[in-house]
Amino acid sequence: MKSKLLNAGLIISSLMGYLEWGGNNSMFLFEGELDVLTKLWKDPLSALHPFTLMPLIGQVLLVFTLFQKKPSKLITYIGIACIGLLLLFMLVIGAVGTNFKVLVSVVPFWVLVYLVIRHNRKMMS
């Protein structure tokens, strides 16, 4: 049960990432994902980009683990890696650009990643 709660937390925290770019443009990742999903149905080629598809695939994998009797550690780690690529990039941008909002928005995801790894290691021993 704890594995499922942690995986659900990973999904939710990954959607809370905050992006800011040139001018007054900003959005949360859940808004961006909604745009990507809309574009996937209307014009699939415009949505094909690693930074849009990888996190989406990672979230689908984590949602899949929520329906497993015992969530697969391998699928969980693959999901974390897929989502983590974008959120690591955002963490670096937030740190280098001293953008506090972007930096703080990805911290919950990385805290949960640490907790998932710790939980899975305890389950092995």
LUMRO-673677 format. One record per atom (N, C-alpha, C, O): atom name; residue in three letters; residue number from 1; z, x, y. Coordinates in steps of 0.05 Angstrom, whole numbers, plus 5000, padded with zeros to 4 digits. Layout:
residues N
> CA|Ala|NUM|Z|X|Y
...
//
This chain:
residues 125
> N|Met|1|5000|5016|4976
> CA|Met|1|5000|5000|5000
> C|Met|1|5000|5017|5025
> O|Met|1|4986|5011|5045
> N|Lys|2|5015|5039|5025
> CA|Lys|2|5017|5056|5048
> C|Lys|2|4989|5069|5053
> O|Lys|2|4982|5073|5077
> N|Ser|3|4975|5076|5032
> CA|Ser|3|4948|5087|5036
> C|Ser|3|4930|5068|5050
> O|Ser|3|4914|5076|5068
> N|Lys|4|4931|5043|5043
> CA|Lys|4|4914|5023|5056
> C|Lys|4|4922|5019|5085
> O|Lys|4|4904|5016|5102
> N|Leu|5|4948|5019|5091
> CA|Leu|5|4956|5017|5119
> C|Leu|5|4947|5041|5135
> O|Leu|5|4938|5037|5158
> N|Leu|6|4949|5064|5124
> CA|Leu|6|4940|5088|5138
> C|Leu|6|4909|5087|5143
> O|Leu|6|4900|5094|5164
> N|Asn|7|4895|5079|5122
> CA|Asn|7|4865|5076|5125
> C|Asn|7|4858|5055|5146
> O|Asn|7|4839|5059|5162
> N|Ala|8|4872|5033|5146
> CA|Ala|8|4867|5013|5167
> C|Ala|8|4873|5024|5195
> O|Ala|8|4859|5019|5214
> N|Gly|9|4895|5040|5197
> CA|Gly|9|4901|5053|5222
> C|Gly|9|4880|5072|5231
> O|Gly|9|4874|5074|5255
> N|Leu|10|4868|5086|5212
> CA|Leu|10|4846|5105|5219
> C|Leu|10|4822|5089|5230
> O|Leu|10|4810|5098|5250
> N|Ile|11|4816|5067|5218
> CA|Ile|11|4793|5051|5228
> C|Ile|11|4799|5041|5256
> O|Ile|11|4782|5044|5274
> N|Ile|12|4822|5030|5260
> CA|Ile|12|4829|5019|5287
> C|Ile|12|4831|5041|5308
> O|Ile|12|4820|5038|5330
> N|Ser|13|4844|5063|5301
> CA|Ser|13|4846|5085|5321
> C|Ser|13|4819|5097|5327
> O|Ser|13|4815|5107|5349
> N|Ser|14|4801|5097|5308
> CA|Ser|14|4774|5109|5314
> C|Ser|14|4759|5091|5333
> O|Ser|14|4742|5101|5348
> N|Leu|15|4765|5066|5334
> CA|Leu|15|4751|5048|5352
> C|Leu|15|4762|5050|5381
> O|Leu|15|4749|5040|5400
> N|Met|16|4785|5062|5384
> CA|Met|16|4798|5063|5410
> C|Met|16|4790|5088|5426
> O|Met|16|4800|5092|5448
> N|Gly|17|4773|5105|5415
> CA|Gly|17|4764|5128|5429
> C|Gly|17|4750|5120|5456
> O|Gly|17|4737|5099|5457
> N|Tyr|18|4755|5135|5476
> CA|Tyr|18|4745|5129|5503
> C|Tyr|18|4725|5150|5512
> O|Tyr|18|4730|5174|5510
> N|Leu|19|4702|5141|5523
> CA|Leu|19|4681|5159|5532
> C|Leu|19|4677|5155|5562
> O|Leu|19|4677|5133|5572
> N|Glu|20|4673|5177|5576
> CA|Glu|20|4664|5176|5604
> C|Glu|20|4642|5196|5608
> O|Glu|20|4642|5218|5597
> N|Trp|21|4622|5188|5623
> CA|Trp|21|4600|5206|5629
> C|Trp|21|4588|5200|5656
> O|Trp|21|4595|5179|5668
> N|Gly|22|4572|5217|5667
> CA|Gly|22|4560|5216|5693
> C|Gly|22|4562|5190|5709
> O|Gly|22|4560|5168|5698
> N|Gly|23|4568|5192|5734
> CA|Gly|23|4571|5169|5752
> C|Gly|23|4597|5154|5744
> O|Gly|23|4617|5167|5740
> N|Asn|24|4595|5128|5743
> CA|Asn|24|4619|5112|5736
> C|Asn|24|4615|5100|5708
> O|Asn|24|4624|5077|5704
> N|Asn|25|4603|5114|5690
> CA|Asn|25|4598|5103|5663
> C|Asn|25|4621|5109|5645
> O|Asn|25|4631|5132|5644
> N|Ser|26|4630|5089|5630
> CA|Ser|26|4651|5093|5611
> C|Ser|26|4651|5070|5591
> O|Ser|26|4641|5048|5597
> N|Met|27|4662|5075|5567
> CA|Met|27|4664|5054|5547
> C|Met|27|4683|5064|5525
> O|Met|27|4686|5087|5521
> N|Phe|28|4694|5044|5511
> CA|Phe|28|4709|5050|5487
> C|Phe|28|4689|5051|5464
> O|Phe|28|4667|5040|5465
> N|Leu|29|4697|5064|5442
> CA|Leu|29|4678|5067|5420
> C|Leu|29|4672|5040|5407
> O|Leu|29|4649|5037|5397
> N|Phe|30|4690|5021|5407
> CA|Phe|30|4684|4995|5396
> C|Phe|30|4661|4981|5411
> O|Phe|30|4645|4967|5400
> N|Glu|31|4660|4986|5438
> CA|Glu|31|4638|4975|5454
> C|Glu|31|4612|4989|5447
> O|Glu|31|4591|4976|5444
> N|Gly|32|4613|5015|5443
> CA|Gly|32|4590|5030|5436
> C|Gly|32|4579|5022|5408
> O|Gly|32|4555|5021|5403
> N|Glu|33|4598|5018|5390
> CA|Glu|33|4590|5010|5363
> C|Glu|33|4577|4982|5363
> O|Glu|33|4558|4977|5348
> N|Leu|34|4587|4965|5379
> CA|Leu|34|4575|4938|5381
> C|Leu|34|4546|4941|5391
> O|Leu|34|4528|4927|5381
> N|Asp|35|4542|4958|5411
> CA|Asp|35|4515|4964|5421
> C|Asp|35|4497|4975|5399
> O|Asp|35|4474|4967|5396
> N|Val|36|4508|4994|5384
> CA|Val|36|4492|5006|5362
> C|Val|36|4485|4986|5341
> O|Val|36|4462|4985|5331
> N|Leu|37|4504|4969|5333
> CA|Leu|37|4499|4949|5313
> C|Leu|37|4478|4929|5322
> O|Leu|37|4461|4920|5307
> N|Thr|38|4479|4922|5348
> CA|Thr|38|4459|4904|5359
> C|Thr|38|4432|4917|5358
> O|Thr|38|4412|4904|5351
> N|Lys|39|4430|4942|5366
> CA|Lys|39|4405|4957|5366
> C|Lys|39|4394|4961|5338
> O|Lys|39|4370|4960|5333
> N|Leu|40|4412|4964|5318
> CA|Leu|40|4404|4968|5291
> C|Leu|40|4387|4944|5281
> O|Leu|40|4368|4948|5265
> N|Trp|41|4395|4920|5289
> CA|Trp|41|4381|4896|5280
> C|Trp|41|4355|4892|5296
> O|Trp|41|4335|4883|5285
> N|Lys|42|4355|4899|5322
> CA|Lys|42|4332|4894|5339
> C|Lys|42|4312|4917|5337
> O|Lys|42|4288|4912|5333
> N|Asp|43|4321|4942|5340
> CA|Asp|43|4303|4965|5340
> C|Asp|43|4318|4988|5325
> O|Asp|43|4330|5005|5338
> N|Pro|44|4316|4989|5299
> CA|Pro|44|4331|5008|5283
> C|Pro|44|4326|5038|5291
> O|Pro|44|4345|5054|5290
> N|Leu|45|4302|5044|5299
> CA|Leu|45|4296|5072|5305
> C|Leu|45|4311|5082|5330
> O|Leu|45|4317|5106|5333
> N|Ser|46|4317|5064|5349
> CA|Ser|46|4332|5072|5373
> C|Ser|46|4361|5078|5367
> O|Ser|46|4374|5091|5383
> N|Ala|47|4371|5068|5345
> CA|Ala|47|4400|5073|5339
> C|Ala|47|4404|5096|5319
> O|Ala|47|4427|5102|5313
> N|Leu|48|4382|5108|5310
> CA|Leu|48|4384|5129|5290
> C|Leu|48|4391|5155|5304
> O|Leu|48|4374|5169|5315
> N|His|49|4416|5163|5303
> CA|His|49|4426|5188|5314
> C|His|49|4451|5195|5299
> O|His|49|4468|5177|5293
> N|Pro|50|4455|5220|5292
> CA|Pro|50|4479|5228|5276
> C|Pro|50|4505|5220|5289
> O|Pro|50|4524|5212|5275
> N|Phe|51|4507|5221|5315
> CA|Phe|51|4533|5214|5328
> C|Phe|51|4537|5184|5329
> O|Phe|51|4559|5175|5337
> N|Thr|52|4518|5168|5322
> CA|Thr|52|4522|5139|5320
> C|Thr|52|4525|5130|5291
> O|Thr|52|4542|5113|5285
> N|Leu|53|4509|5142|5274
> CA|Leu|53|4510|5133|5246
> C|Leu|53|4533|5145|5230
> O|Leu|53|4545|5131|5213
> N|Met|54|4540|5170|5234
> CA|Met|54|4561|5183|5218
> C|Met|54|4588|5168|5221
> O|Met|54|4600|5162|5201
> N|Pro|55|4597|5163|5246
> CA|Pro|55|4622|5149|5248
> C|Pro|55|4621|5121|5237
> O|Pro|55|4641|5111|5225
> N|Leu|56|4598|5108|5239
> CA|Leu|56|4595|5081|5228
> C|Leu|56|4597|5082|5197
> O|Leu|56|4610|5065|5185
> N|Ile|57|4584|5101|5186
> CA|Ile|57|4586|5105|5156
> C|Ile|57|4615|5111|5148
> O|Ile|57|4624|5100|5128
> N|Gly|58|4628|5127|5164
> CA|Gly|58|4656|5134|5158
> C|Gly|58|4674|5109|5159
> O|Gly|58|4691|5106|5142
> N|Gln|59|4669|5092|5178
> CA|Gln|59|4685|5068|5180
> C|Gln|59|4679|5049|5157
> O|Gln|59|4697|5036|5147
> N|Val|60|4654|5047|5149
> CA|Val|60|4647|5030|5126
> C|Val|60|4661|5040|5101
> O|Val|60|4671|5025|5085
> N|Leu|61|4661|5067|5097
> CA|Leu|61|4675|5078|5074
> C|Leu|61|4705|5072|5075
> O|Leu|61|4716|5065|5054
> N|Leu|62|4717|5074|5098
> CA|Leu|62|4746|5068|5100
> C|Leu|62|4751|5038|5095
> O|Leu|62|4771|5031|5083
> N|Val|63|4733|5021|5105
> CA|Val|63|4737|4992|5099
> C|Val|63|4734|4988|5069
> O|Val|63|4749|4971|5058
> N|Phe|64|4716|5002|5056
> CA|Phe|64|4713|4999|5027
> C|Phe|64|4739|5006|5013
> O|Phe|64|4746|4993|4994
> N|Thr|65|4753|5027|5022
> CA|Thr|65|4778|5035|5009
> C|Thr|65|4800|5013|5012
> O|Thr|65|4818|5012|4995
> N|Leu|66|4798|4997|5032
> CA|Leu|66|4817|4975|5036
> C|Leu|66|4815|4954|5014
> O|Leu|66|4835|4940|5009
> N|Phe|67|4792|4953|5001
> CA|Phe|67|4788|4933|4980
> C|Phe|67|4792|4945|4952
> O|Phe|67|4790|4930|4932
> N|Gln|68|4798|4970|4950
> CA|Gln|68|4803|4982|4924
> C|Gln|68|4832|4978|4917
> O|Gln|68|4850|4977|4934
> N|Lys|69|4837|4976|4891
> CA|Lys|69|4865|4972|4882
> C|Lys|69|4881|4997|4890
> O|Lys|69|4904|4994|4900
> N|Lys|70|4871|5020|4884
> CA|Lys|70|4883|5046|4893
> C|Lys|70|4862|5060|4909
> O|Lys|70|4842|5070|4898
> N|Pro|71|4865|5062|4936
> CA|Pro|71|4845|5075|4953
> C|Pro|71|4838|5103|4943
> O|Pro|71|4855|5120|4939
> N|Ser|72|4812|5108|4941
> CA|Ser|72|4802|5134|4933
> C|Ser|72|4807|5155|4954
> O|Ser|72|4800|5151|4978
> N|Lys|73|4820|5177|4946
> CA|Lys|73|4825|5199|4965
> C|Lys|73|4799|5211|4974
> O|Lys|73|4796|5218|4998
> N|Leu|74|4781|5215|4955
> CA|Leu|74|4755|5227|4962
> C|Leu|74|4740|5211|4983
> O|Leu|74|4730|5222|5003
> N|Ile|75|4738|5185|4978
> CA|Ile|75|4724|5167|4998
> C|Ile|75|4739|5167|5024
> O|Ile|75|4726|5167|5045
> N|Thr|76|4765|5168|5024
> CA|Thr|76|4781|5169|5048
> C|Thr|76|4774|5195|5064
> O|Thr|76|4770|5194|5088
> N|Tyr|77|4774|5217|5050
> CA|Tyr|77|4768|5243|5063
> C|Tyr|77|4740|5244|5074
> O|Tyr|77|4735|5255|5095
> N|Ile|78|4721|5233|5059
> CA|Ile|78|4693|5232|5068
> C|Ile|78|4691|5215|5093
> O|Ile|78|4678|5222|5113
> N|Gly|79|4705|5192|5093
> CA|Gly|79|4706|5174|5117
> C|Gly|79|4718|5188|5141
> O|Gly|79|4708|5186|5163
> N|Ile|80|4740|5203|5136
> CA|Ile|80|4753|5218|5158
> C|Ile|80|4734|5239|5169
> O|Ile|80|4732|5242|5193
> N|Ala|81|4719|5253|5151
> CA|Ala|81|4701|5273|5160
> C|Ala|81|4678|5261|5177
> O|Ala|81|4671|5272|5198
> N|Cys|82|4668|5239|5168
> CA|Cys|82|4646|5226|5183
> C|Cys|82|4655|5217|5211
> O|Cys|82|4641|5222|5231
> N|Ile|83|4678|5204|5212
> CA|Ile|83|4688|5195|5238
> C|Ile|83|4698|5219|5255
> O|Ile|83|4694|5221|5279
> N|Gly|84|4710|5238|5241
> CA|Gly|84|4722|5261|5254
> C|Gly|84|4702|5279|5269
> O|Gly|84|4710|5292|5289
> N|Leu|85|4677|5279|5260
> CA|Leu|85|4657|5295|5275
> C|Leu|85|4655|5286|5304
> O|Leu|85|4656|5303|5322
> N|Leu|86|4653|5260|5308
> CA|Leu|86|4651|5250|5336
> C|Leu|86|4677|5254|5351
> O|Leu|86|4677|5262|5374
> N|Leu|87|4699|5247|5337
> CA|Leu|87|4725|5248|5351
> C|Leu|87|4734|5276|5357
> O|Leu|87|4749|5281|5376
> N|Leu|88|4726|5295|5340
> CA|Leu|88|4732|5324|5346
> C|Leu|88|4716|5332|5370
> O|Leu|88|4726|5346|5388
> N|Phe|89|4691|5324|5371
> CA|Phe|89|4674|5330|5395
> C|Phe|89|4686|5319|5420
> O|Phe|89|4687|5332|5441
> N|Met|90|4696|5294|5418
> CA|Met|90|4709|5281|5441
> C|Met|90|4735|5296|5449
> O|Met|90|4741|5298|5472
> N|Leu|91|4750|5305|5429
> CA|Leu|91|4775|5320|5434
> C|Leu|91|4769|5346|5449
> O|Leu|91|4782|5352|5469
> N|Val|92|4748|5360|5441
> CA|Val|92|4740|5385|5454
> C|Val|92|4731|5379|5483
> O|Val|92|4738|5393|5501
> N|Ile|93|4714|5358|5486
> CA|Ile|93|4705|5351|5513
> C|Ile|93|4728|5343|5531
> O|Ile|93|4729|5351|5554
> N|Gly|94|4747|5328|5520
> CA|Gly|94|4770|5320|5536
> C|Gly|94|4787|5344|5544
> O|Gly|94|4797|5345|5566
> N|Ala|95|4790|5364|5526
> CA|Ala|95|4806|5387|5532
> C|Ala|95|4791|5406|5551
> O|Ala|95|4803|5416|5571
> N|Val|96|4766|5411|5546
> CA|Val|96|4751|5430|5563
> C|Val|96|4746|5418|5591
> O|Val|96|4749|5432|5611
> N|Gly|97|4739|5393|5592
> CA|Gly|97|4734|5379|5617
> C|Gly|97|4759|5369|5631
> O|Gly|97|4757|5355|5651
> N|Thr|98|4782|5375|5619
> CA|Thr|98|4808|5364|5629
> C|Thr|98|4806|5334|5636
> O|Thr|98|4816|5325|5656
> N|Asn|99|4794|5320|5617
> CA|Asn|99|4793|5291|5620
> C|Asn|99|4815|5279|5603
> O|Asn|99|4813|5275|5579
> N|Phe|100|4838|5272|5616
> CA|Phe|100|4862|5264|5603
> C|Phe|100|4857|5238|5587
> O|Phe|100|4868|5235|5565
> N|Lys|101|4842|5219|5598
> CA|Lys|101|4838|5193|5584
> C|Lys|101|4823|5197|5558
> O|Lys|101|4830|5185|5538
> N|Val|102|4802|5214|5558
> CA|Val|102|4787|5219|5534
> C|Val|102|4805|5233|5513
> O|Val|102|4805|5227|5490
> N|Leu|103|4819|5253|5523
> CA|Leu|103|4837|5269|5506
> C|Leu|103|4858|5251|5492
> O|Leu|103|4862|5253|5468
> N|Val|104|4871|5235|5507
> CA|Val|104|4893|5218|5497
> C|Val|104|4882|5196|5478
> O|Val|104|4895|5188|5459
> N|Ser|105|4857|5187|5483
> CA|Ser|105|4846|5166|5467
> C|Ser|105|4841|5174|5438
> O|Ser|105|4840|5157|5420
> N|Val|106|4837|5200|5433
> CA|Val|106|4831|5209|5405
> C|Val|106|4856|5220|5391
> O|Val|106|4855|5224|5366
> N|Val|107|4878|5224|5405
> CA|Val|107|4902|5234|5392
> C|Val|107|4913|5216|5370
> O|Val|107|4920|5227|5349
> N|Pro|108|4914|5190|5373
> CA|Pro|108|4924|5173|5351
> C|Pro|108|4908|5176|5325
> O|Pro|108|4920|5176|5304
> N|Phe|109|4882|5179|5327
> CA|Phe|109|4866|5184|5303
> C|Phe|109|4874|5209|5289
> O|Phe|109|4878|5210|5265
> N|Trp|110|4877|5231|5305
> CA|Trp|110|4884|5257|5292
> C|Trp|110|4912|5257|5281
> O|Trp|110|4918|5270|5261
> N|Val|111|4930|5242|5294
> CA|Val|111|4957|5240|5283
> C|Val|111|4956|5225|5256
> O|Val|111|4969|5233|5237
> N|Leu|112|4940|5204|5255
> CA|Leu|112|4937|5189|5230
> C|Leu|112|4923|5206|5208
> O|Leu|112|4930|5204|5185
> N|Val|113|4904|5223|5216
> CA|Val|113|4892|5241|5197
> C|Val|113|4913|5259|5184
> O|Val|113|4913|5263|5160
> N|Tyr|114|4930|5270|5201
> CA|Tyr|114|4952|5287|5191
> C|Tyr|114|4970|5271|5172
> O|Tyr|114|4977|5282|5150
> N|Leu|115|4977|5247|5179
> CA|Leu|115|4994|5230|5162
> C|Leu|115|4980|5223|5135
> O|Leu|115|4994|5223|5115
> N|Val|116|4955|5218|5136
> CA|Val|116|4940|5212|5111
> C|Val|116|4940|5236|5093
> O|Val|116|4945|5234|5069
> N|Ile|117|4934|5259|5104
> CA|Ile|117|4933|5284|5088
> C|Ile|117|4961|5289|5076
> O|Ile|117|4964|5296|5052
> N|Arg|118|4982|5287|5092
> CA|Arg|118|5009|5291|5083
> C|Arg|118|5016|5271|5061
> O|Arg|118|5028|5278|5040
> N|His|119|5009|5246|5065
> CA|His|119|5015|5225|5045
> C|His|119|5000|5230|5019
> O|His|119|5012|5228|4997
> N|Asn|120|4975|5238|5020
> CA|Asn|120|4959|5244|4996
> C|Asn|120|4970|5268|4981
> O|Asn|120|4969|5269|4957
> N|Arg|121|4979|5288|4996
> CA|Arg|121|4991|5311|4983
> C|Arg|121|5017|5304|4969
> O|Arg|121|5023|5314|4947
> N|Lys|122|5033|5287|4981
> CA|Lys|122|5058|5278|4968
> C|Lys|122|5052|5262|4942
> O|Lys|122|5066|5264|4922
> N|Met|123|5030|5247|4943
> CA|Met|123|5022|5231|4920
> C|Met|123|5014|5249|4896
> O|Met|123|5016|5242|4873
> N|Met|124|5003|5273|4903
> CA|Met|124|4994|5291|4882
> C|Met|124|5018|5305|4868
> O|Met|124|5016|5312|4845
> N|Ser|125|5039|5309|4882
> CA|Ser|125|5062|5324|4871
> C|Ser|125|5083|5306|4859
> O|Ser|125|5103|5315|4848
//
